[in-house]
Amino acid sequence: MADIWALSDGAAGNRRQALALAQALALTLADSPVREWTVPARAPWRWLAPRRLPGSDHAFGEDFAQALRQPPALAVGCGRQAALATRVLRARGSRVVQILDPRIAPAHWDALVVPRHDRVRGANVITTLGSLNAIDDRWLADGAAAFPALSADSAPRTVLLLGGPIAGVPLDADWWAHLAAALDAWLARDGGTLWVSGSRRTPAWLADAVRAYYAPRGARLWFGDSDGENPYAGFLAGADRIIVSPDSINLISEACATGVPVSIALGPSGKASTAVAARRHRQFIEALLETGRARPLQGQPSDWPVRPLRELPEVVVKLARLLGL
């Protein structure tokens, strides 16, 4: 069996995309083993990655340099640092797939997988609407089985997924006030249970505000290890509807991979064009809203028929054809 390597800088979003694609390709190649590498490049290579400098084989430490003596048949990287590692592997004979725009010519890789809001195009470029993830019916069933206590919570179960402010997407006090008002309207009309999942990027003031306001009302909250095991998979599996902050393309894509309605908390304006200044995030959200898979968060809840956004299987088929797997 041929090995497959999944490479990232360790950032959660990059790691999950690289692993999801590598593991899906492994099934295509008769359950080939997947080896994960965390490859933050050292200086000076990290400053110009993915451009190659002399000695790039040693940019990621001696363990990686030694492993290059037996390169894998196929490698999948996500993020700029991993893009340098996949270039190094290609020079050693591996076929390589890079996720996200590496900001240099696509010809340096056998294939690129990029979201449509990245502008790179080419004969070896595969585009997606959102980010890649492993969420499917089996993943959700496993999530439900891992957190059986959640099934006892009353329906409808509203899941709130919170990221954190980034450049061009300010999650400030006004944004939170609008979100809380809309969420209160949902809970007042329909009752049910609120589950909240934060992230490492969720600012302390926002986590504290959510905890102070909703914990006394019986909400299940997770903002870190102090809250116990991360119930994220169980939350997605048991959700009847999901609200997600607009800052994370990965969070929104994963929410949309479920089979329930997804509302994006765009703030008082209710429009991506005014709530999100970051070009790539705005274009992604606007394109997603156009499909009808997600809607802006409104003061009154609504359900609508949805089709899960699951792009990974199609990407695997296209890559298999492109790479001759």
HUQUI-V318423 format. One record per pair of residues at least 12 apart in sequence whose C-alpha atoms are under 7 Angstrom apart, sorted by the first residue. I is the first residue (numbers start at 0). J is the second residue. D is the distance in whole Angstrom. If there is no record, write none. Layout:
[[I;J;D] [I;J;D]]
This chain:
[[0;31;6] [1;31;6] [1;71;7] [1;72;6] [2;31;6] [2;32;5] [2;33;6] [2;71;5] [2;72;6] [2;73;7] [3;21;7] [3;25;7] [3;31;7] [3;32;6] [3;33;5] [3;34;6] [3;71;6] [3;72;6] [3;73;5] [3;74;5] [4;33;6] [4;34;5] [4;35;6] [4;71;7] [4;73;7] [4;74;5] [4;75;6] [5;17;5] [5;18;6] [5;21;6] [5;33;7] [5;34;6] [5;35;5] [5;36;6] [5;74;6] [5;75;5] [5;76;6] [6;35;6] [6;36;5] [6;37;6] [6;38;7] [6;75;6] [6;76;5] [6;77;7] [6;81;6] [7;36;7] [7;37;5] [7;38;6] [7;76;6] [7;77;5] [7;78;6] [7;81;5] [8;37;5] [8;38;5] [8;39;5] [8;78;7] [8;80;6] [8;81;6] [9;37;5] [12;249;6] [13;77;5] [13;78;6] [15;132;7] [16;77;7] [16;131;5] [16;132;6] [17;75;6] [17;76;6] [17;77;5] [19;131;7] [19;132;5] [19;133;5] [21;33;7] [21;75;6] [23;315;7] [24;315;6] [38;59;6] [38;80;7] [38;81;6] [39;59;6] [39;80;6] [40;58;5] [40;59;5] [40;80;6] [41;58;5] [41;59;6] [44;58;6] [45;80;7] [48;79;6] [48;80;6] [48;83;6] [49;79;6] [49;80;6] [49;82;5] [49;83;4] [49;101;7] [50;83;7] [51;83;7] [56;87;6] [70;88;7] [70;91;7] [70;93;6] [71;93;6] [72;93;5] [72;94;6] [73;93;5] [73;94;5] [73;95;6] [74;93;7] [74;94;6] [74;95;5] [74;96;6] [75;95;6] [75;96;5] [75;97;6] [76;96;6] [76;97;5] [76;98;6] [77;97;6] [77;98;5] [77;99;6] [78;98;7] [78;99;6] [79;101;6] [82;97;6] [82;101;6] [86;107;7] [86;108;7] [94;109;6] [95;108;6] [95;109;5] [95;110;7] [96;108;6] [96;109;6] [96;110;5] [96;111;6] [97;110;6] [97;111;5] [97;112;6] [98;111;6] [98;112;5] [98;113;6] [99;112;6] [99;113;5] [99;114;7] [100;113;6] [100;117;6] [100;119;7] [105;121;7] [109;123;7] [110;123;5] [110;124;6] [111;123;6] [111;124;5] [111;125;6] [112;124;6] [112;125;5] [112;126;6] [113;125;6] [113;126;5] [113;127;6] [114;126;5] [114;127;5] [114;128;5] [114;129;6] [114;130;7] [115;127;6] [115;128;6] [116;279;6] [116;282;6] [116;283;6] [127;310;7] [129;248;7] [129;252;5] [130;248;7] [130;249;6] [130;252;6] [131;310;7] [131;311;6] [132;253;7] [132;311;7] [134;253;7] [134;256;6] [139;232;7] [139;236;5] [140;236;7] [142;232;5] [142;233;5] [142;236;6] [143;233;5] [143;236;5] [143;237;7] [145;233;7] [146;233;5] [150;237;7] [152;192;6] [153;191;5] [153;192;6] [154;191;5] [154;192;6] [155;191;5] [155;192;6] [155;239;6] [156;191;6] [156;192;5] [156;193;6] [156;238;5] [156;239;5] [156;240;7] [157;192;6] [157;193;5] [157;194;6] [157;238;6] [157;239;6] [157;240;5] [157;241;6] [158;193;6] [158;194;5] [158;195;6] [158;234;7] [158;238;6] [158;240;6] [158;241;5] [158;242;6] [159;194;6] [159;195;5] [159;196;6] [159;241;6] [159;242;5] [159;243;6] [160;195;6] [160;196;5] [160;197;6] [160;242;6] [160;243;5] [160;244;6] [161;196;6] [161;197;5] [161;198;6] [161;201;7] [161;243;6] [161;244;5] [162;197;6] [162;198;5] [162;200;6] [162;201;5] [162;244;6] [162;246;6] [162;247;6] [163;200;5] [163;201;4] [163;202;6] [163;246;7] [164;246;7] [165;246;7] [166;277;7] [167;275;6] [167;276;4] [167;277;4] [168;246;6] [168;275;5] [168;276;6] [168;277;7] [174;266;5] [174;267;7] [177;266;6] [177;267;6] [178;264;6] [178;266;7] [181;297;6] [181;298;4] [181;299;7] [184;298;6] [184;299;6] [185;299;6] [185;300;5] [192;218;6] [193;218;5] [193;219;6] [194;218;6] [194;219;5] [194;220;6] [194;234;7] [195;219;6] [195;220;5] [195;221;6] [196;220;6] [196;221;5] [196;222;6] [196;231;7] [197;221;6] [197;222;5] [198;222;6] [206;222;7] [235;257;7] [239;259;6] [240;259;5] [240;260;5] [240;261;6] [241;254;7] [241;260;6] [241;261;5] [241;262;6] [242;261;6] [242;262;5] [242;263;6] [242;264;7] [243;262;6] [243;263;5] [243;264;6] [244;263;6] [244;264;5] [245;263;6] [245;264;6] [245;265;6] [248;280;7] [255;292;7] [255;307;6] [255;308;5] [256;307;5] [256;308;5] [256;309;5] [257;307;5] [258;305;6] [258;306;6] [258;307;5] [259;305;7] [260;293;7] [260;302;6] [260;303;6] [260;305;6] [261;293;5] [261;294;7] [262;293;6] [262;294;5] [262;295;5] [262;296;5] [263;293;7] [263;294;6] [263;295;5] [263;296;5] [264;295;6] [264;296;5] [265;295;6] [265;296;7] [269;295;6] [271;284;7] [271;285;6] [292;305;6] [292;306;7]]
